[in-house]
């Protein structure tokens, strides 16, 4: 497949004929026959409001109005829309023809037949979704044109058990059902959904951060399939990881293809962390084993959350976090203009800043990704950090936590990651009985959008 996505402009017919909503069935039929069209747009003034096909006109009274038999449209195609998105748009709206609009005026139409013919080789036969090559091409084009994207990686939970208990035929049915549920959750005008491979799906999107998180939550809630696993009824669920959507500096063109792969990789790791967090949550619900409790470190050699303060100012998002280690306390903050950066990201950044004010700046941690998943009674957050203390051997850390408040859950998720690797240094600080030198108060993390 080409490195750039095929667009609607390459298959559209430059036919701008249309009918008004008060046109008669007889008049619309005459237009379809004269122009040899599979459908004709219905235009009210300057707005395309629907499409009428020959099948819809059959057996209708000649004087009946087109508006009574047409298929209404919420979204039209644009010339630069990727064909894989156009296909999803046509299927979503149940039309055989997509009107194409540019700068508010009708410039042509693209038939579903032409779209399917052009996209056949890059589409998965089982689910009808494009493959990841189409997503990569689309995402690369978006970045080249200066539009920031985010990636959601969706992984079915314990799908191996599904195939084991139900067989691969039933497993394929579940995959098709999940694909349909995911298709219903996305907007083809903003998002590109693909089958990544096996039991994995991915979505690339132009949405901004808050909307990306809302989409991830919607996917997590909606992509649930009931299935009888073993002797008891059960559910097939998904884990969703998110990456991107927050960058505000221009990307370097030579590295954009690598940027897309990085986003996919980070989102994939995040979904794995979400899945692992679910397993640990189930284990905690069942009760920790005595052996595990015995190996836990000293309770006091841990960073603990004292308080979180989040600002709801629409012009400036800000979160302040206060931590304690023994009798040592430190506060860190993070802020961002507007609401482009979500509160869970700011809470994670503020926690890293508070760490420096609590134990000093001997360690260097950076927040890579934060994912929020709604759960009963609150939210679950997974945080991925990079330990850059040793620049020659950077490593990734993953933490997860649940709370009724998303910002609190984000702080606890970061602390879950940090306390695992800092147990020995924290114990040494407490044993020394000295307060580490507090870094410059101006070093609180700040994100600028």
Secondary structure, 3 states (H helix, E strand, C coil): CCCCCCEHHHCCECCCCEECCCCEHHHHHHHHHHHCCCCEEEEECCEEEEEECHHHHCCCCCCCEHHHCCEECCCCECCCCEHHHHHHHHHHHCCCEEEEEECCEEEEEEEHHHHHHHHHHHECCCCCCEEHHHHHHHHHHHHHCCCCCEEEEEEECCHHHHHHHHCHHHHHHHHHHHHHHHHHHCCCCCEEEEEEECCEEEEEECCCHHHHHHHHHHHHHHCCEEEEECCEEEEECEEEEEEECCCCCCCCHHHHHHHHHHHHHHHHHHHHHHHHHHHHHHHHHHCCCHHHHHHCCCCCCCCEEEEEEEECCCCEEEEEEEEEECCEEEEEEEEEEECCCCHHHHHHHHHHHHHHHHHCCCCCEEEEEEEEEEECCEEEEEEEEEECCCCCCCEEEEEEEEECCHHHHHHHHHHHHHHHHCHHHHHHHHHHCCCCCCCCHHHCCCCCC
